[in-house]
C-alpha cells in the first residue's frame, strides 16, 4: 500500500506586533518536498484574513517569489495556516496584550 502524502505540513506561525493589518508570518512545507516561508498573514478590513506571498524587487518591478497558481491549493494553504494561527493565538503567551 502506498502512503498518501499530505499536501501542507509543518505549519509554523510567527506572530508580530500588529501593524497596518499585518499580524503574523507563516512557513509551511508543501507536498513533503518544498519549504515555503515569509508568507504574511493580514487581517481584512471587512473581517477575515488573507495571505500575502513574498515578492522580490528587481529594479522597479516586483517579482513573485512563489504563490499558488490554483485557487484550490490556495484555499487549502489558507485553511491549514489559519487553523494553526488560531491554535497559536489561543496560547496566552501570544495574546495581543504582550505586544
N, CA, C and O of each residue as an XYZ file, in Angstrom:
396
protein
N       0.838     -1.186      0.000
C       0.000      0.000      0.000
C       0.883      1.250      0.000
O       1.870      1.320      0.732
N       0.526      2.222     -0.815
C       1.296      3.462     -0.843
C       0.717      4.438      0.176
O      -0.497      4.549      0.349
N       1.601      5.116      0.821
C       1.199      6.117      1.805
C       0.789      7.389      1.066
O       1.524      7.881      0.209
N      -0.388      7.918      1.402
C      -0.835      9.161      0.777
C      -0.062     10.327      1.382
O       0.014     10.468      2.603
N       0.498     11.145      0.535
C       1.270     12.296      1.004
C       0.339     13.429      1.411
O      -0.661     13.707      0.750
N       0.692     14.068      2.506
C      -0.072     15.235      2.931
C       0.333     16.415      2.062
O       1.483     16.513      1.633
N      -0.607     17.304      1.805
C      -0.320     18.459      0.955
C       0.439     19.533      1.726
O       1.475     20.013      1.264
N      -0.072     19.916      2.903
C       0.529     21.000      3.682
C       0.881     20.470      5.064
O       0.014     19.982      5.791
N       2.155     20.568      5.422
C       2.610     20.085      6.722
C       3.535     21.126      7.352
O       3.898     22.124      6.730
N       3.899     20.863      8.592
C       4.879     21.665      9.330
C       4.568     23.161      9.311
O       5.460     23.985      9.111
N       3.315     23.500      9.517
C       2.912     24.909      9.538
C       3.436     25.553     10.813
O       3.204     25.053     11.913
N       4.134     26.648     10.659
C       4.649     27.426     11.787
C       4.095     28.840     11.686
O       3.958     29.387     10.591
N       3.778     29.425     12.834
C       3.236     30.778     12.898
C       4.177     31.639     13.728
O       4.642     31.225     14.790
N       4.453     32.845     13.232
C       5.340     33.781     13.915
C       4.581     35.098     14.104
O       4.636     35.974     13.241
N       3.863     35.242     15.246
C       3.092     36.474     15.478
C       4.014     37.694     15.545
O       5.158     37.602     15.992
N       3.498     38.821     15.097
C       4.216     40.090     15.169
C       3.296     41.127     15.799
O       2.082     40.934     15.882
N       3.887     42.218     16.237
C       3.069     43.320     16.735
C       2.226     43.820     15.562
O       2.779     44.189     14.527
N       0.897     43.838     15.704
C       0.039     44.238     14.576
C       0.400     45.622     14.037
O       0.604     46.570     14.795
N       0.472     45.712     12.698
C       0.790     46.976     12.030
C       0.178     46.974     10.639
O       0.506     46.121      9.814
N      -0.703     47.919     10.378
C      -1.370     48.035      9.066
C      -2.000     46.728      8.615
O      -1.987     46.411      7.425
N      -2.547     45.971      9.549
C      -3.216     44.717      9.221
C      -2.339     43.484      9.293
O      -2.851     42.366      9.353
N      -1.005     43.666      9.288
C      -0.091     42.528      9.408
C      -0.134     42.003     10.838
O       0.058     42.762     11.788
N      -0.387     40.695     10.992
C      -0.483     40.134     12.337
C       0.496     38.989     12.578
O       0.782     38.655     13.727
N       1.016     38.381     11.502
C       1.931     37.249     11.682
C       2.574     36.893     10.340
O       2.151     37.343      9.275
N       3.600     36.075     10.441
C       4.194     35.429      9.282
C       4.030     33.927      9.468
O       3.866     33.446     10.589
N       4.074     33.200      8.377
C       3.939     31.755      8.445
C       4.938     31.088      7.519
O       5.416     31.678      6.551
N       5.237     29.846      7.845
C       6.009     28.981      6.951
C       5.323     27.619      6.952
O       4.598     27.277      7.887
N       5.563     26.843      5.889
C       4.953     25.523      5.780
C       5.706     24.716      4.734
O       6.516     25.250      3.976
N       5.423     23.425      4.708
C       6.016     22.530      3.718
C       4.897     22.033      2.801
O       3.837     21.618      3.268
N       5.146     22.081      1.507
C       4.186     21.591      0.517
C       4.638     20.250     -0.024
O       5.805     20.063     -0.369
N       3.703     19.321     -0.092
C       3.936     18.005     -0.702
C       5.175     17.296     -0.143
O       5.837     16.535     -0.848
N       5.474     17.557      1.133
C       6.626     16.950      1.806
C       7.927     17.188      1.047
O       8.888     16.433      1.200
N       7.956     18.257      0.213
C       9.111     18.474     -0.652
C       9.587     19.919     -0.760
O      10.747     20.154     -1.098
N       8.724     20.887     -0.482
C       9.079     22.285     -0.716
C       8.772     23.116      0.524
O       7.624     23.194      0.962
N       9.817     23.739      1.092
C       9.655     24.616      2.245
C       9.310     26.018      1.755
O      10.020     26.576      0.917
N       8.231     26.586      2.269
C       7.783     27.930      1.893
C       7.759     28.793      3.151
O       7.198     28.397      4.173
N       8.370     29.975      3.072
C       8.404     30.840      4.253
C       8.158     32.289      3.855
O       8.023     32.619      2.676
N       8.105     33.130      4.855
C       7.905     34.577      4.691
C       6.549     34.919      4.079
O       6.423     35.917      3.371
N       5.545     34.102      4.346
C       4.184     34.403      3.897
C       3.530     35.213      5.017
O       3.481     34.774      6.166
N       3.034     36.385      4.670
C       2.437     37.280      5.663
C       0.952     36.956      5.847
O       0.261     36.576      4.902
N       0.482     37.116      7.080
C      -0.939     36.971      7.388
C      -1.456     38.358      7.749
O      -0.976     38.989      8.690
N      -2.444     38.821      6.985
C      -3.062     40.126      7.207
C      -4.532     39.943      7.569
O      -5.182     38.992      7.136
N      -5.038     40.874      8.371
C      -6.478     40.923      8.597
C      -7.103     41.702      7.446
O      -6.491     42.612      6.887
N      -8.332     41.328      7.105
C      -9.088     42.061      6.080
C      -9.951     43.116      6.785
O     -10.518     42.837      7.841
N     -10.056     44.315      6.217
C     -10.879     45.362      6.853
C     -12.321     44.915      7.086
O     -12.939     45.307      8.076
N     -12.862     44.096      6.181
C     -14.250     43.644      6.307
C     -14.371     42.375      7.154
O     -15.461     41.819      7.284
N     -13.256     41.917      7.729
C     -13.239     40.711      8.547
C     -12.575     39.566      7.819
O     -12.616     39.496      6.591
N     -11.972     38.678      8.561
C     -11.274     37.550      7.973
C      -9.790     37.837      7.785
O      -9.253     38.807      8.318
N      -9.151     36.982      7.025
C      -7.704     37.055      6.851
C      -7.341     36.847      5.384
O      -8.138     36.330      4.601
N      -6.129     37.258      5.026
C      -5.592     36.970      3.706
C      -4.105     36.690      3.835
O      -3.429     37.240      4.705
N      -3.612     35.839      2.969
C      -2.187     35.530      2.932
C      -1.550     36.336      1.811
O      -2.115     36.466      0.725
N      -0.364     36.879      2.086
C       0.379     37.636      1.080
C       1.731     36.941      0.908
O       2.519     36.823      1.846
N       1.967     36.489     -0.315
C       3.169     35.730     -0.625
C       4.325     36.669     -0.935
O       4.104     37.787     -1.401
N       5.563     36.229     -0.683
C       6.722     37.118     -0.834
C       6.996     37.519     -2.289
O       6.732     36.772     -3.232
N       7.534     38.728     -2.420
C       7.968     39.233     -3.720
C       9.401     39.728     -3.592
O       9.892     39.967     -2.489
N      10.052     39.876     -4.716
C      11.426     40.390     -4.768
C      11.437     41.551     -5.745
O      10.934     41.423     -6.862
N      11.993     42.662     -5.350
C      12.059     43.827     -6.226
C      13.307     43.731     -7.100
O      14.416     43.521     -6.610
N      13.099     43.889     -8.383
C      14.191     43.916     -9.351
C      14.049     45.196    -10.151
O      13.189     45.303    -11.025
N      14.897     46.162     -9.848
C      14.729     47.477    -10.459
C      13.449     48.094     -9.950
O      13.291     48.300     -8.747
N      12.535     48.392    -10.850
C      11.248     48.971    -10.457
C      10.130     47.949    -10.483
O       8.969     48.292    -10.261
N      10.465     46.698    -10.750
C       9.445     45.664    -10.893
C       9.465     44.707     -9.706
O      10.528     44.253     -9.282
N       8.273     44.404     -9.170
C       8.137     43.387     -8.127
C       7.877     42.050     -8.803
O       6.994     41.931     -9.652
N       8.655     41.051     -8.419
C       8.501     39.713     -8.991
C       8.081     38.756     -7.888
O       8.631     38.791     -6.787
N       7.108     37.904     -8.181
C       6.665     36.909     -7.215
C       7.781     35.906     -6.967
O       8.405     35.415     -7.908
N       8.030     35.603     -5.691
C       8.989     34.548     -5.340
C       8.296     33.201     -5.523
O       8.839     32.294     -6.154
N       7.101     33.081     -4.970
C       6.251     31.907     -5.162
C       4.835     32.261     -4.749
O       4.626     33.197     -3.977
N       3.871     31.525     -5.252
C       2.472     31.660     -4.869
C       1.712     30.495     -5.484
O       2.149     29.940     -6.492
N       0.583     30.115     -4.896
C      -0.208     29.036     -5.503
C      -0.799     29.528     -6.824
O      -1.245     30.672     -6.923
N      -0.800     28.663     -7.831
C      -1.359     29.078     -9.114
C      -2.795     28.600     -9.294
O      -3.461     28.987    -10.254
N      -3.267     27.775     -8.393
C      -4.658     27.319     -8.444
C      -5.391     27.736     -7.184
O      -4.819     27.726     -6.094
N      -6.655     28.103     -7.330
C      -7.417     28.559     -6.165
C      -7.635     27.439     -5.152
O      -7.712     27.707     -3.953
N      -7.736     26.190     -5.608
C      -7.946     25.083     -4.672
C      -6.759     24.935     -3.720
O      -6.944     24.814     -2.509
N      -5.548     24.946     -4.264
C      -4.364     24.848     -3.410
C      -4.262     26.070     -2.503
O      -3.926     25.942     -1.326
N      -4.549     27.249     -3.043
C      -4.520     28.461     -2.229
C      -5.463     28.374     -1.041
O      -5.110     28.788      0.063
N      -6.658     27.840     -1.256
C      -7.630     27.685     -0.165
C      -7.156     26.655      0.855
O      -7.354     26.839      2.056
N      -6.531     25.572      0.388
C      -6.020     24.556      1.312
C      -4.897     25.125      2.172
O      -4.835     24.853      3.371
N      -4.017     25.905      1.573
C      -2.930     26.534      2.335
C      -3.524     27.488      3.356
O      -3.159     27.454      4.531
N      -4.436     28.337      2.911
C      -5.054     29.298      3.823
C      -5.739     28.602      4.994
O      -5.606     29.041      6.137
N      -6.459     27.536      4.727
C      -7.152     26.814      5.787
C      -6.152     26.225      6.792
O      -6.336     26.368      8.001
N      -5.107     25.571      6.301
C      -4.114     24.968      7.194
C      -3.415     26.035      8.029
O      -3.184     25.841      9.223
N      -3.078     27.157      7.405
C      -2.396     28.250      8.114
C      -3.311     28.850      9.174
O      -2.877     29.084     10.302
N      -4.570     29.101      8.829
C      -5.467     29.739      9.788
C      -5.829     28.826     10.953
O      -6.019     29.309     12.069
N      -5.927     27.531     10.723
C      -6.146     26.595     11.828
C      -4.987     26.712     12.820
O      -5.199     26.818     14.028
N      -3.765     26.693     12.295
C      -2.581     26.794     13.160
C      -2.505     28.172     13.816
O      -2.155     28.274     14.992
N      -2.827     29.233     13.072
C      -2.804     30.584     13.632
C      -3.736     30.679     14.840
O      -3.353     31.220     15.877
N      -4.947     30.161     14.711
C      -5.905     30.226     15.824
C      -5.435     29.391     17.012
O      -5.687     29.765     18.158
N      -4.761     28.274     16.766
C      -4.179     27.492     17.863
C      -3.130     28.324     18.597
O      -3.095     28.348     19.827
N      -2.285     28.998     17.839
C      -1.192     29.770     18.439
C      -1.724     30.951     19.237
O      -1.253     31.202     20.346
N      -2.694     31.682     18.699
C      -3.160     32.864     19.432
C      -3.999     32.498     20.660
O      -4.220     33.338     21.533
N      -4.466     31.251     20.729
C      -5.155     30.799     21.938
C      -4.174     30.639     23.093
O      -4.566     30.673     24.260
N      -2.905     30.466     22.765
C      -1.852     30.350     23.764
C      -1.641     31.733     24.362
O      -1.344     32.676     23.629
N      -1.789     31.879     25.682
C      -1.687     33.176     26.348
C      -0.362     33.870     26.067
O      -0.288     35.099     26.087
N       0.673     33.101     25.808
C       1.993     33.683     25.521
C       1.940     34.639     24.336
O       2.707     35.599     24.271
N       1.023     34.371     23.391
C       0.930     35.199     22.196
C      -0.275     36.122     22.180
O      -0.637     36.654     21.130
N      -0.904     36.318     23.342
C      -2.049     37.237     23.353
C      -1.564     38.640     23.003
O      -0.414     38.993     23.264
N      -2.435     39.418     22.421
C      -2.059     40.765     21.953
C      -1.614     41.664     23.100
O      -0.948     42.669     22.852
N      -1.955     41.345     24.335
C      -1.549     42.187     25.457
C      -0.030     42.125     25.687
O       0.522     42.972     26.389
N       0.640     41.138     25.105
C       2.083     41.032     25.282
C       2.871     41.840     24.245
O       4.098     41.899     24.321
N       2.191     42.457     23.286
C       2.914     43.219     22.256
C       3.011     44.657     22.623
O       3.585     45.448     21.875
